[in-house]
Amino acid sequence: MYTVDAIKSAKKLLLNDGLFVVKFQVDTPWIGGRLQGLLTMVFNQEPLQIQSASQYGTPGRFFYRGLAAEADQRIE
């Protein structure tokens, strides 16, 4: 599911002000780094990351990226 082609396909579905969110449990740093690199490659900018903690289960990491910042870069 987390492949370049899958992320590119999802990106094509976004409107100009759309937001792409991935929630993933990251137990090891290299997995988080790989997902960050994948999103950076597809969106041409690093995603915002938020680490969550949960008293009911395992923590997760949220990755956010949208098209608005990419459009701003094209204008410059």
N, C-alpha and C positions, 0 to 999 in steps of 0.2 A: 504494500500500500504506500509506503513512504519511498517512492522512487521519483526521479526527475520527471519522467513522463506523467506520473499521477499528479504531482504538484503543478506541472504546467497545464494539465487538463483542468484542474480546479481553478487555476489562475484565470483561464479563459472564460470561466463562468462569472467572474467578478464584474460588477459594474464599476464605473470610474471611482466611486466613493466606497467601494466594497472593502470588506475586511475578511482576511483569511486567518482562522484560528486553529491551532493544533494543540491538543492537550495530550501529554505523553508522560508516563512515569519514567523518569530518568534515574536509574540506580547507579550507573557508572558514567563518569565524565565524557568518555569517548562517544557514547551514544548521543548525549546532548550536543556535543560538538559536531557530530555527523549530521544531525537533523538541522542544526543551525547553519552549517555549511550548505546543505541542500536548499534551504529556504533562501539563503543569501544568493546562491547561484541563480535561482529561478526569478527572484524579485529584484536582483541587482542592488540589494541593500540588506544589512543585517536585521533580523527580526527583533522585536521587543520581547524580552523573556521575563516571565514572572514565575517564581517558585512558590508553590502553595504547600501548606502543611495541613494535616488532617489528624484529628484525634480518633477518627473512626477507621482509618485505613492508611494506605501508603500515600506519601505526598506525590504531587505531580508538578510538571512544568508546563506552562502555557507559552506558546510562541505566537506572536501577532505580526501580521504583515498586511499591507494594503496597497492599492494602486495609487493613491493620492500622492505619496512621497515620490513614487517613480515618475509620475506626471510632472511634478515640480522639478525633478532633475532634468527632464527633457526640455523644459522651458528655458533653463539657464543657458 
